[in-house]
Amino acid sequence: MLGHKVKVLKILFRTYSRNLAGNFYVTTPIFYVNGAPHIGHLYTAVIADAISRYQRLLFPENSGITRLSTGTDEHGTKIDRAASASKAPVMDYCTKVSDLFAELFREASVQHCDFIRTTEQRHEKAVHHFWNKLFERDAIYLNQYNGWYCVADETFITNNQLRLDEQSGLRYSLESGHPVEWTEEENYMFRLSKFQADILYWLQQGNRIRPAKFEKILIDMLNEPLLDISISRPINRVSWALPVPNDPTQTIYVWFDALVNYLTSVGYPDGKYAEFWPPNIQVIGKDILKFHGVYWPAFLIAAGMEPPRQLYVHSHWTVDGQKMSKSKNNVIDPTIAAKTYTMEGLRYFLLREGTAHSDANYCSVKAMRILNAELADTLGNLLSRVCSKALNPRQVYPRFHTAQLREILKTNNGRQLRDVLQHFEAKCTQHFNDGNFYMGADLIMSTLHAANRFLEFSRPWELKLKISDLDIDKRVSLPMPQCDENCLKLETIIAMTMDTLRVCGIALQPLVPSLSTLLLDKLRVPYDQRKWRNLNHHFVQVAEGALEPSLEVCLNRAHLILFRRLTPKEDDHDEPKLAKMKESEKCKKTKRKTKTVIS
């Protein structure tokens, strides 16, 4: 065991000494082009994008580069069959579906540095170089192989991973439910059994797998002896694949091919790839944990390279409580869904409702309710109120008046908003560091609720009515020191509310980048003050004397509806759901009418 520790530690030290520039590398899996993208694919991509955007906000002066890679996996029997079914040449089919993924990610503001396709020449070069390296190090050997093979999953299945149907006599994969067939052939094998202790040691270094439940699953896998695995297929059985170097009778196993994409994306085999290696975080779905948590680190260790620093594993999406599948005709196309919810709204819903540790449920009624309640009402309506000409005729982000600010913070509502904002940065940082974006969104919304309550109970419109007794032309022209107490208090209440909006807008940037930009632009927040550190620059520090009050700023005068309320369409839901939604909307309208109207 000591030998394994020394070997892995040498790899870690060598990579650490190379990678001192502070570069940060995030990856998504590359997505299989046997069908159009669905919300599960988009969910993976926006998680990785949120991680990389957060990293840039957290370390804006970092001398390194934050890099995000994604792309499409285009080899294998399933692709060949899908192309045949669509009656298109296989390369044309791959390009068509790959373009769908690329366009979806553009529309969803996934800020990737590289979109890789496994049919690219640079990738073939990387795969062949990596294969030869393993072959030279005696990690690959040729052998006769037999076993149960699942065509749909393109992998061999062990006996304890099978389910026998007593009636038909057919066997199925326990994990995917797909049928398997007995196969005997000559393949190239990878000595996986040789690296079992190395994988376990890498895993035990801490924080390798998040959430922790998936680390336990992986450890359970590694408690059973690992068998050597086949990493090639006869070309007469799998022809649409990369050829094995120096052996035209064999093609490379699609998972070996696909995993190397993470190296290809950073320029491997050029030595500069080490500037980004190893990946800091690799985002994957729970269904591909074995490939990334067992095979991938074993391949890398065998090549003398460091495995990823962390795998972020997320669960899946069900639709109205049912597993999403083509056979059930319930696969959600994100491009179509975005026509109802907007792409920014869909992105928010996925990150708001998705939980890494357990499957999340997609429901059209829930999506509309959340987006209306949180983006349109809680966030958008609060911004509209403090920016309205009725309450804020000079259209400014006012400065704080310290004396009035301290008095307001003595009230119950002022203290509540202060307490929420004081702990906001620490809590939000913890949630985002853990990849719990749904908890971050919940914190942001609870903070905005506190700001809404503060504004409601502060009743600034009453101060506005008192101020209106003074001739408006005279009042606007008065120097600030000549403003009366009501004027100073009103401006401070507006400034406190806008300050909370600003802080929440900064924190929302990894989740909804376009919407948060609109919000921060409206408040005229300078670009160099939209960083994570600015979450702690707020009115609490002003009241404590730790921060000077900012100067008054004119708002962006452009008319803005931050997020337009969504209305259900008759064909979007079944009748019970539609009736429930309409009743809910009716109740909300009644409640809104009973609120004080700002004039």
VEXDREN-2710 file (C-alpha; in Angstrom, 1 decimal):
% VEXDREN-2710
k/r/px/py/pz
1/MET/0.0/0.0/0.0
2/LEU/2.9/2.3/0.8
3/GLY/4.1/2.0/-2.8
4/HIS/0.8/3.1/-4.1
5/LYS/0.8/6.1/-1.8
6/VAL/4.3/7.1/-2.9
7/LYS/3.4/6.8/-6.6
8/VAL/0.2/8.9/-6.3
9/LEU/2.0/11.5/-4.1
10/LYS/4.8/11.9/-6.7
11/ILE/2.2/12.5/-9.4
12/LEU/0.4/15.1/-7.2
13/PHE/3.7/17.0/-6.4
14/ARG/4.8/17.0/-10.0
15/THR/1.5/18.5/-11.2
16/TYR/1.3/21.0/-8.3
17/SER/4.8/22.3/-9.1
18/ARG/3.8/22.9/-12.7
19/ASN/0.4/24.4/-12.1
20/LEU/1.3/27.6/-10.1
21/ALA/-0.5/30.1/-12.3
22/GLY/-3.8/29.7/-10.5
23/ASN/-5.6/28.4/-13.6
24/PHE/-9.0/26.8/-12.9
25/TYR/-10.4/24.1/-15.1
26/VAL/-14.1/23.0/-15.1
27/THR/-15.6/20.4/-17.4
28/THR/-18.9/19.0/-18.4
29/PRO/-19.1/15.5/-19.8
30/ILE/-19.4/15.5/-23.6
31/PHE/-22.9/14.8/-24.6
32/TYR/-23.9/11.8/-26.7
33/VAL/-25.4/12.8/-30.1
34/ASN/-27.9/9.9/-30.4
35/GLY/-30.7/12.4/-29.8
36/ALA/-31.4/16.1/-29.3
37/PRO/-30.5/17.8/-26.1
38/HIS/-33.0/17.7/-23.1
39/ILE/-33.2/19.6/-19.8
40/GLY/-30.8/17.1/-18.2
41/HIS/-28.0/18.1/-20.6
42/LEU/-28.8/21.8/-20.0
43/TYR/-28.8/21.2/-16.2
44/THR/-25.3/19.8/-16.3
45/ALA/-24.0/22.6/-18.5
46/VAL/-25.5/25.4/-16.3
47/ILE/-24.1/23.9/-13.1
48/ALA/-20.6/23.9/-14.7
49/ASP/-21.2/27.4/-16.0
50/ALA/-22.3/28.7/-12.6
51/ILE/-19.2/27.1/-11.0
52/SER/-16.9/28.9/-13.5
53/ARG/-18.7/32.2/-13.3
54/TYR/-18.6/32.1/-9.5
55/GLN/-14.9/31.3/-9.6
56/ARG/-14.3/34.4/-11.8
57/LEU/-16.2/36.6/-9.4
58/LEU/-14.4/35.1/-6.4
59/PHE/-10.9/35.7/-7.7
60/PRO/-11.1/38.5/-10.3
61/GLU/-7.4/39.4/-9.8
62/ASN/-6.2/35.8/-10.2
63/SER/-3.3/35.7/-12.7
64/GLY/-4.7/32.5/-14.1
65/ILE/-7.6/31.6/-16.4
66/THR/-10.9/30.0/-15.5
67/ARG/-11.6/27.6/-18.3
68/LEU/-14.8/25.7/-19.0
69/SER/-15.0/22.9/-21.6
70/THR/-18.0/21.1/-23.0
71/GLY/-18.8/19.3/-26.3
72/THR/-20.3/16.2/-27.9
73/ASP/-19.4/12.5/-28.0
74/GLU/-19.9/11.3/-31.5
75/HIS/-18.6/7.7/-31.9
76/GLY/-20.2/4.3/-31.3
77/THR/-22.8/1.9/-32.5
78/LYS/-25.7/3.9/-31.2
79/ILE/-24.6/6.9/-33.3
80/ASP/-24.3/4.8/-36.4
81/ARG/-27.8/3.4/-35.9
82/ALA/-29.3/6.8/-35.2
83/ALA/-27.8/8.2/-38.3
84/SER/-29.1/5.2/-40.3
85/ALA/-32.6/5.8/-38.8
86/SER/-32.5/9.4/-39.9
87/LYS/-31.3/8.4/-43.4
88/ALA/-28.3/10.7/-43.2
89/PRO/-24.5/10.2/-43.6
90/VAL/-23.2/9.6/-40.1
91/MET/-20.9/12.6/-40.1
92/ASP/-23.7/14.9/-41.3
93/TYR/-25.9/13.5/-38.6
94/CYS/-23.3/14.1/-35.9
95/THR/-22.8/17.7/-37.1
96/LYS/-26.5/18.4/-37.1
97/VAL/-27.0/17.2/-33.5
98/SER/-23.8/18.7/-32.2
99/ASP/-24.9/22.1/-33.6
100/LEU/-28.1/21.7/-31.5
101/PHE/-26.1/21.4/-28.3
102/ALA/-23.8/24.3/-29.3
103/GLU/-26.8/26.6/-30.1
104/LEU/-28.6/25.6/-26.9
105/PHE/-25.5/26.5/-24.8
106/ARG/-25.2/29.8/-26.6
107/GLU/-28.8/30.7/-25.9
108/ALA/-28.5/29.6/-22.2
109/SER/-25.3/31.8/-21.7
110/VAL/-23.1/28.9/-21.0
111/GLN/-19.7/30.7/-21.2
112/HIS/-17.5/27.8/-22.4
113/CYS/-13.9/28.3/-23.6
114/ASP/-14.0/25.2/-25.8
115/PHE/-16.7/23.1/-27.5
116/ILE/-15.0/19.9/-28.4
117/ARG/-16.2/17.2/-30.8
118/THR/-14.7/13.7/-30.7
119/THR/-14.7/13.6/-34.5
120/GLU/-12.1/16.4/-34.6
121/GLN/-8.6/15.5/-35.8
122/ARG/-7.0/17.1/-32.7
123/HIS/-9.0/14.7/-30.5
124/GLU/-7.9/11.6/-32.5
125/LYS/-4.3/12.8/-32.1
126/ALA/-4.8/13.1/-28.4
127/VAL/-6.5/9.7/-28.0
128/HIS/-3.8/7.9/-30.0
129/HIS/-1.0/9.5/-28.0
130/PHE/-2.7/8.6/-24.7
131/TRP/-3.3/5.0/-25.9
132/ASN/0.3/4.6/-26.9
133/LYS/1.5/6.0/-23.6
134/LEU/-0.5/3.3/-21.7
135/PHE/0.6/0.6/-24.1
136/GLU/4.3/1.6/-23.5
137/ARG/3.8/1.5/-19.8
138/ASP/2.3/-2.1/-20.1
139/ALA/-1.1/-1.0/-18.9
140/ILE/-2.7/-2.5/-22.1
141/TYR/-2.5/-6.0/-23.4
142/LEU/-4.3/-8.1/-26.1
143/ASN/-6.4/-11.0/-24.9
144/GLN/-9.4/-13.2/-25.7
145/TYR/-12.5/-11.7/-24.0
146/ASN/-16.0/-12.9/-23.3
147/GLY/-18.9/-11.6/-21.4
148/TRP/-22.3/-10.0/-21.4
149/TYR/-22.3/-6.9/-23.6
150/CYS/-24.9/-4.1/-23.6
151/VAL/-25.2/-2.5/-27.0
152/ALA/-27.3/0.4/-25.8
153/ASP/-24.8/1.3/-23.0
154/GLU/-21.8/0.2/-25.1
155/THR/-20.2/-1.6/-22.2
156/PHE/-19.6/-5.1/-20.8
157/ILE/-21.7/-6.1/-17.8
158/THR/-20.7/-8.4/-14.9
159/ASN/-23.0/-11.2/-13.6
160/ASN/-23.9/-9.2/-10.5
161/GLN/-25.0/-6.3/-12.7
162/LEU/-27.5/-8.5/-14.6
163/ARG/-31.2/-9.2/-14.2
164/LEU/-32.7/-12.4/-15.7
165/ASP/-36.2/-12.3/-17.1
166/GLU/-37.6/-15.8/-16.1
167/GLN/-40.3/-15.8/-18.8
168/SER/-38.2/-14.8/-21.8
169/GLY/-34.8/-16.0/-20.6
170/LEU/-33.3/-12.7/-21.6
171/ARG/-30.8/-10.8/-19.5
172/TYR/-30.9/-7.0/-18.8
173/SER/-28.6/-4.5/-17.2
174/LEU/-29.7/-3.8/-13.7
175/GLU/-28.5/-0.2/-13.9
176/SER/-30.1/0.9/-17.3
177/GLY/-32.6/-1.9/-17.9
178/HIS/-31.2/-2.4/-21.5
179/PRO/-30.9/-6.0/-22.9
180/VAL/-27.4/-7.6/-23.0
181/GLU/-26.0/-10.3/-25.3
182/TRP/-23.2/-12.8/-24.8
183/THR/-20.1/-11.8/-26.7
184/GLU/-16.8/-13.6/-27.3
185/GLU/-14.0/-11.7/-29.1
186/GLU/-10.3/-10.7/-29.0
187/ASN/-9.9/-7.2/-27.4
188/TYR/-7.3/-5.0/-26.0
189/MET/-7.6/-5.0/-22.2
190/PHE/-6.7/-2.4/-19.6
191/ARG/-5.1/-3.6/-16.4
192/LEU/-7.7/-2.0/-14.1
193/SER/-7.1/-4.6/-11.4
194/LYS/-3.6/-3.3/-11.0
195/PHE/-4.7/0.2/-10.1
196/GLN/-7.5/-0.5/-7.6
197/ALA/-5.4/0.5/-4.6
198/ASP/-4.3/3.7/-6.4
199/ILE/-7.9/4.7/-7.1
200/LEU/-8.9/4.1/-3.5
201/TYR/-6.0/6.2/-2.2
202/TRP/-6.8/9.0/-4.6
203/LEU/-10.4/8.9/-3.4
204/GLN/-9.5/8.9/0.3
205/GLN/-7.7/12.3/0.0
206/GLY/-10.9/14.1/0.8
207/ASN/-13.5/16.1/-1.1
208/ARG/-12.8/14.1/-4.3
209/ILE/-16.5/13.3/-4.7
210/ARG/-19.4/15.7/-4.0
211/PRO/-22.0/15.2/-2.6
212/ALA/-20.7/12.7/-0.1
213/LYS/-23.4/10.1/-0.8
214/PHE/-21.7/9.4/-4.2
215/GLU/-18.3/9.0/-2.6
216/LYS/-19.8/6.2/-0.5
217/ILE/-21.3/4.6/-3.7
218/LEU/-17.8/4.7/-5.3
219/ILE/-16.1/3.3/-2.2
220/ASP/-18.7/0.4/-2.2
221/MET/-17.7/-0.3/-5.9
222/LEU/-14.0/-0.4/-4.9
223/ASN/-14.6/-2.8/-2.0
224/GLU/-15.2/-5.5/-4.7
225/PRO/-12.2/-6.7/-6.7
226/LEU/-11.9/-4.8/-10.0
227/LEU/-11.5/-6.9/-13.2
228/ASP/-9.5/-5.8/-16.2
229/ILE/-11.7/-4.1/-18.8
230/SER/-11.9/-4.3/-22.5
231/ILE/-11.0/-1.0/-24.2
232/SER/-11.3/-2.0/-27.8
233/ARG/-13.9/-3.6/-30.1
234/PRO/-13.5/-5.6/-33.4
235/ILE/-14.0/-3.2/-36.3
236/ASN/-16.6/-5.4/-37.9
237/ARG/-18.8/-4.9/-34.8
238/VAL/-18.1/-1.2/-34.0
239/SER/-16.8/0.5/-37.1
240/TRP/-17.9/4.1/-36.3
241/ALA/-15.0/4.7/-33.8
242/LEU/-11.4/5.7/-33.7
243/PRO/-9.0/3.0/-34.9
244/VAL/-6.6/1.4/-32.5
245/PRO/-3.0/2.6/-33.3
246/ASN/-1.2/0.0/-35.4
247/ASP/-4.1/-2.5/-35.5
248/PRO/-6.7/-1.9/-38.2
249/THR/-8.8/-4.8/-37.0
250/GLN/-9.8/-3.0/-33.8
251/THR/-11.5/0.3/-32.8
252/ILE/-11.1/2.1/-29.5
253/TYR/-13.8/1.7/-26.8
254/VAL/-16.1/4.7/-26.9
255/TRP/-15.6/5.5/-23.2
256/PHE/-11.8/5.5/-23.5
257/ASP/-12.2/7.8/-26.5
258/ALA/-14.7/10.1/-24.7
259/LEU/-12.8/10.5/-21.5
260/VAL/-9.7/11.7/-23.2
261/ASN/-11.6/14.8/-24.4
262/TYR/-10.7/16.5/-21.1
263/LEU/-7.1/16.3/-22.1
264/THR/-7.7/17.2/-25.8
265/SER/-9.5/20.4/-24.7
266/VAL/-6.3/21.8/-22.9
267/GLY/-4.0/21.0/-25.8
268/TYR/-2.7/17.5/-25.0
269/PRO/-0.3/16.0/-26.0
270/ASP/1.4/19.5/-26.2
271/GLY/3.2/20.0/-22.9
272/LYS/1.2/23.2/-22.3
273/TYR/-1.8/21.1/-21.3
274/ALA/-0.2/20.8/-17.8
275/GLU/-1.0/24.5/-17.2
276/PHE/-4.6/23.4/-16.7
277/TRP/-4.1/19.9/-15.5
278/PRO/-5.7/18.4/-13.5
279/PRO/-9.3/19.6/-13.8
280/ASN/-10.4/21.3/-10.6
281/ILE/-14.0/20.2/-11.0
282/GLN/-15.6/17.8/-13.4
283/VAL/-19.4/18.0/-13.4
284/ILE/-21.1/14.7/-14.2
285/GLY/-24.5/12.9/-13.9
286/LYS/-24.8/10.1/-11.4
287/ASP/-25.3/7.5/-14.2
288/ILE/-21.6/8.0/-15.4
289/LEU/-20.0/7.9/-11.9
290/LYS/-18.3/4.5/-12.6
291/PHE/-16.6/5.8/-15.8
292/HIS/-15.3/9.0/-14.2
293/GLY/-14.7/7.7/-10.6
294/VAL/-13.1/4.3/-11.5
295/TYR/-11.9/4.1/-15.1
296/TRP/-10.8/7.7/-15.6
297/PRO/-8.5/8.0/-12.6
298/ALA/-7.1/4.6/-13.3
299/PHE/-6.3/5.6/-16.9
300/LEU/-4.6/8.8/-15.7
301/ILE/-2.6/7.1/-12.9
302/ALA/-1.5/4.5/-15.4
303/ALA/-0.2/7.3/-17.7
304/GLY/1.6/8.9/-14.8
305/MET/-0.9/11.8/-14.6
306/GLU/-3.0/13.3/-11.7
307/PRO/-6.7/12.4/-11.6
308/PRO/-9.2/15.2/-11.3
309/ARG/-9.3/17.1/-8.0
310/GLN/-13.0/16.8/-7.6
311/LEU/-16.0/15.2/-9.3
312/TYR/-19.3/17.0/-8.8
313/VAL/-22.0/14.4/-9.2
314/HIS/-25.6/15.5/-9.8
315/SER/-28.8/13.5/-9.8
316/HIS/-31.4/13.4/-12.6
317/TRP/-34.7/15.1/-13.5
318/THR/-38.1/13.4/-13.5
319/VAL/-41.1/14.9/-15.3
320/ASP/-44.3/15.1/-13.2
321/GLY/-42.8/12.4/-11.0
322/GLN/-41.9/10.0/-13.8
323/LYS/-38.6/9.1/-15.2
324/MET/-37.8/11.1/-18.4
325/SER/-37.7/8.8/-21.5
326/LYS/-38.5/8.8/-25.1
327/SER/-40.8/5.8/-24.7
328/LYS/-43.0/7.8/-22.3
329/ASN/-42.9/10.8/-24.7
330/ASN/-42.1/13.1/-21.7
331/VAL/-38.6/14.3/-22.7
332/ILE/-38.4/18.1/-22.1
333/ASP/-36.8/20.0/-25.0
334/PRO/-35.2/23.1/-23.4
335/THR/-35.5/25.2/-26.5
336/ILE/-39.3/24.6/-26.6
337/ALA/-39.6/25.1/-22.8
338/ALA/-37.7/28.4/-23.1
339/LYS/-40.5/29.8/-25.4
340/THR/-42.7/29.7/-22.3
341/TYR/-40.3/30.4/-19.5
342/THR/-37.5/32.3/-21.4
343/MET/-34.0/30.7/-21.4
344/GLU/-32.9/32.8/-18.4
345/GLY/-36.0/31.7/-16.5
346/LEU/-35.4/28.0/-17.4
347/ARG/-31.8/28.3/-16.3
348/TYR/-32.9/29.8/-13.0
349/PHE/-35.6/27.1/-12.5
350/LEU/-33.1/24.3/-13.1
351/LEU/-30.5/25.7/-10.6
352/ARG/-33.2/26.7/-8.1
353/GLU/-35.0/23.3/-8.1
354/GLY/-32.2/20.9/-9.0
355/THR/-30.5/19.2/-6.1
356/ALA/-27.3/17.2/-6.6
357/HIS/-28.0/14.6/-3.9
358/SER/-31.5/13.5/-5.1
359/ASP/-33.6/13.6/-8.3
360/ALA/-35.5/16.8/-8.9
361/ASN/-38.9/17.0/-10.5
362/TYR/-39.8/19.1/-13.5
363/CYS/-43.4/20.3/-13.5
364/SER/-44.7/23.1/-15.7
365/VAL/-47.0/24.4/-13.0
366/LYS/-44.2/24.6/-10.5
367/ALA/-41.8/26.3/-13.0
368/MET/-44.3/29.0/-13.7
369/ARG/-45.2/29.5/-10.1
370/ILE/-41.6/29.8/-9.0
371/LEU/-40.6/32.2/-11.9
372/ASN/-43.5/34.4/-11.3
373/ALA/-43.2/34.5/-7.5
374/GLU/-39.4/34.9/-7.4
375/LEU/-38.1/36.6/-10.5
376/ALA/-41.2/38.7/-11.5
377/ASP/-42.7/39.5/-8.1
378/THR/-40.0/39.3/-5.4
379/LEU/-37.1/40.6/-7.4
380/GLY/-38.7/42.5/-10.4
381/ASN/-41.5/44.2/-8.4
382/LEU/-39.1/45.4/-5.7
383/LEU/-36.8/47.0/-8.3
384/SER/-39.8/48.6/-10.0
385/ARG/-41.1/50.1/-6.7
386/VAL/-37.9/51.8/-5.7
387/CYS/-37.2/53.0/-9.2
388/SER/-40.7/54.3/-9.8
389/LYS/-41.0/58.0/-10.6
390/ALA/-43.8/58.2/-8.0
391/LEU/-41.5/57.3/-5.2
392/ASN/-38.2/58.3/-6.7
393/PRO/-38.9/61.3/-9.0
394/ARG/-35.2/62.3/-9.3
395/GLN/-34.5/58.7/-10.6
396/VAL/-31.4/58.2/-8.4
397/TYR/-29.6/55.6/-6.3
398/PRO/-29.4/57.9/-3.3
399/ARG/-26.6/58.2/-0.9
400/PHE/-27.0/57.1/2.7
401/HIS/-27.5/59.7/5.4
402/THR/-25.7/58.2/8.3
403/ALA/-27.8/59.7/11.1
404/GLN/-31.0/58.6/9.5
405/LEU/-29.5/55.2/8.7
406/ARG/-28.6/54.5/12.3
407/GLU/-32.0/55.5/13.5
408/ILE/-33.7/53.2/11.0
409/LEU/-31.5/50.3/12.0
410/LYS/-32.9/50.7/15.6
411/THR/-36.4/49.7/14.4
412/ASN/-37.4/46.1/14.2
413/ASN/-37.6/46.1/10.4
414/GLY/-34.3/47.8/10.1
415/ARG/-32.6/45.3/12.4
416/GLN/-34.1/42.4/10.5
417/LEU/-32.7/43.6/7.2
418/ARG/-29.4/44.4/8.8
419/ASP/-29.1/40.9/10.3
420/VAL/-29.9/39.2/7.0
421/LEU/-27.4/41.3/5.1
422/GLN/-24.6/40.9/7.7
423/HIS/-24.6/37.1/7.3
424/PHE/-25.4/37.1/3.6
425/GLU/-21.8/36.9/2.1
426/ALA/-20.7/34.1/4.5
427/LYS/-23.8/31.9/3.9
428/CYS/-23.9/32.5/0.1
429/THR/-20.2/31.7/-0.2
430/GLN/-20.6/28.5/1.7
431/HIS/-23.6/27.4/-0.5
432/PHE/-21.7/28.3/-3.7
433/ASN/-18.5/26.6/-2.6
434/ASP/-20.5/23.4/-1.9
435/GLY/-22.2/23.7/-5.3
436/ASN/-25.5/24.0/-3.6
437/PHE/-26.9/26.6/-5.9
438/TYR/-30.5/25.9/-4.9
439/MET/-29.6/26.9/-1.4
440/GLY/-27.9/30.0/-2.7
441/ALA/-31.0/30.9/-4.6
442/ASP/-33.1/30.3/-1.6
443/LEU/-30.9/32.6/0.5
444/ILE/-31.1/35.4/-2.2
445/MET/-34.9/35.2/-2.3
446/SER/-35.2/35.2/1.5
447/THR/-33.0/38.3/1.6
448/LEU/-35.2/40.0/-1.1
449/HIS/-38.3/39.0/1.0
450/ALA/-36.7/40.8/3.9
451/ALA/-36.1/43.9/1.8
452/ASN/-39.7/43.8/0.6
453/ARG/-41.0/43.6/4.2
454/PHE/-38.6/46.4/5.2
455/LEU/-40.0/48.6/2.4
456/GLU/-43.6/47.7/3.1
457/PHE/-43.3/48.5/6.9
458/SER/-41.2/51.6/6.3
459/ARG/-44.1/53.1/4.3
460/PRO/-41.9/55.4/2.2
461/TRP/-44.9/56.6/0.3
462/GLU/-46.2/58.4/3.4
463/LEU/-42.9/60.3/3.7
464/LYS/-43.2/61.1/0.0
465/LEU/-46.7/62.6/0.6
466/LYS/-45.2/64.8/3.4
467/ILE/-42.4/65.9/1.2
468/SER/-44.8/66.8/-1.6
469/ASP/-46.2/69.7/0.5
470/LEU/-43.1/71.5/-0.6
471/ASP/-43.1/72.9/-4.2
472/ILE/-41.5/70.2/-6.3
473/ASP/-39.4/72.6/-8.4
474/LYS/-38.1/74.2/-5.3
475/ARG/-37.4/70.9/-3.6
476/VAL/-35.5/69.4/-6.5
477/SER/-33.3/72.5/-6.7
478/LEU/-32.5/72.5/-3.0
479/PRO/-28.9/71.5/-2.0
480/MET/-28.8/68.2/0.0
481/PRO/-28.2/69.8/3.4
482/GLN/-31.4/71.8/3.1
483/CYS/-33.5/68.8/2.6
484/ASP/-35.8/68.2/5.6
485/GLU/-35.8/65.1/7.8
486/ASN/-38.5/63.3/5.8
487/CYS/-36.5/63.7/2.6
488/LEU/-33.3/62.4/4.2
489/LYS/-35.2/59.4/5.7
490/LEU/-36.9/58.6/2.4
491/GLU/-33.7/58.6/0.5
492/THR/-32.0/56.4/3.1
493/ILE/-34.9/53.9/2.9
494/ILE/-34.6/53.8/-0.9
495/ALA/-30.8/53.5/-0.7
496/MET/-31.1/50.6/1.8
497/THR/-33.5/48.8/-0.5
498/MET/-31.4/49.4/-3.6
499/ASP/-28.3/48.3/-1.7
500/THR/-30.0/44.9/-0.9
501/LEU/-31.0/44.6/-4.6
502/ARG/-27.4/45.4/-5.6
503/VAL/-26.0/42.7/-3.3
504/CYS/-28.5/40.1/-4.5
505/GLY/-27.8/41.1/-8.1
506/ILE/-24.1/40.4/-7.6
507/ALA/-24.8/37.0/-6.0
508/LEU/-27.3/36.1/-8.8
509/GLN/-24.6/36.5/-11.6
510/PRO/-23.6/32.9/-11.7
511/LEU/-27.2/31.8/-11.8
512/VAL/-28.9/34.2/-14.2
513/PRO/-26.1/36.3/-15.8
514/SER/-28.3/38.2/-18.3
515/LEU/-31.0/39.1/-15.8
516/SER/-28.4/40.2/-13.1
517/THR/-26.7/42.3/-15.6
518/LEU/-29.9/44.1/-16.4
519/LEU/-30.5/44.7/-12.7
520/LEU/-26.9/46.0/-12.0
521/ASP/-27.0/48.2/-15.1
522/LYS/-30.3/49.7/-14.0
523/LEU/-28.7/50.6/-10.6
524/ARG/-25.6/51.9/-12.5
525/VAL/-23.2/49.6/-10.5
526/PRO/-19.7/50.0/-11.9
527/TYR/-18.3/46.8/-13.5
528/ASP/-15.4/46.7/-11.1
529/GLN/-17.8/46.7/-8.1
530/ARG/-19.7/43.6/-9.2
531/LYS/-17.2/41.1/-7.7
532/TRP/-17.9/38.6/-4.9
533/ARG/-15.9/40.8/-2.4
534/ASN/-18.5/43.6/-3.0
535/LEU/-21.2/41.5/-1.2
536/ASN/-19.8/42.8/2.0
537/HIS/-19.8/46.5/1.0
538/HIS/-23.3/47.6/2.1
539/PHE/-25.2/49.9/4.4
540/VAL/-24.3/47.9/7.6
541/GLN/-20.7/48.9/7.1
542/VAL/-21.7/52.5/6.5
543/ALA/-23.7/52.6/9.7
544/GLU/-20.7/51.1/11.6
545/GLY/-18.4/53.7/10.1
546/ALA/-16.3/51.1/8.3
547/LEU/-17.3/52.3/4.9
548/GLU/-17.9/55.8/3.6
549/PRO/-21.4/56.4/2.1
550/SER/-21.3/56.2/-1.7
551/LEU/-22.1/59.3/-3.8
552/GLU/-25.6/59.6/-5.3
553/VAL/-25.8/57.9/-8.7
554/CYS/-28.4/58.6/-11.5
555/LEU/-30.3/55.5/-12.5
556/ASN/-30.3/54.1/-16.0
557/ARG/-33.3/55.9/-17.4
558/ALA/-34.2/53.1/-19.9
559/HIS/-37.6/51.5/-19.2
560/LEU/-37.1/48.1/-17.7
561/ILE/-39.3/45.1/-16.9
562/LEU/-36.8/42.8/-15.3
563/PHE/-38.8/39.6/-15.7
564/ARG/-42.2/39.7/-17.3
565/ARG/-44.8/37.7/-15.5
566/LEU/-45.7/34.4/-17.3
567/THR/-49.2/33.4/-18.1
568/PRO/-50.3/29.8/-18.7
569/LYS/-51.4/28.7/-22.1
570/GLU/-54.4/26.5/-22.6
571/ASP/-52.3/23.7/-24.3
572/ASP/-49.4/23.9/-21.8
573/HIS/-51.2/21.9/-19.0
574/ASP/-54.0/19.4/-18.5
575/GLU/-57.3/20.8/-17.3
576/PRO/-56.8/20.2/-13.5
577/LYS/-53.4/21.9/-13.6
578/LEU/-54.7/24.8/-15.6
579/ALA/-57.6/25.3/-13.3
580/LYS/-55.3/25.2/-10.3
581/MET/-53.0/27.7/-11.9
582/LYS/-55.8/30.1/-12.7
583/GLU/-57.2/29.9/-9.2
584/SER/-53.8/30.6/-7.8
585/GLU/-53.3/33.6/-10.0
586/LYS/-56.8/34.9/-9.0
587/CYS/-55.9/34.7/-5.3
588/LYS/-52.6/36.5/-5.9
589/LYS/-54.3/39.3/-7.8
590/THR/-56.8/39.8/-5.0
591/LYS/-54.0/40.0/-2.5
592/ARG/-52.1/42.5/-4.6
593/LYS/-55.2/44.8/-4.8
594/THR/-55.4/45.0/-1.0
595/LYS/-51.9/46.3/-0.7
596/THR/-51.2/50.0/-0.5
597/VAL/-50.9/51.6/-3.9
598/ILE/-47.9/53.9/-4.5
599/SER/-49.0/57.1/-6.3
END
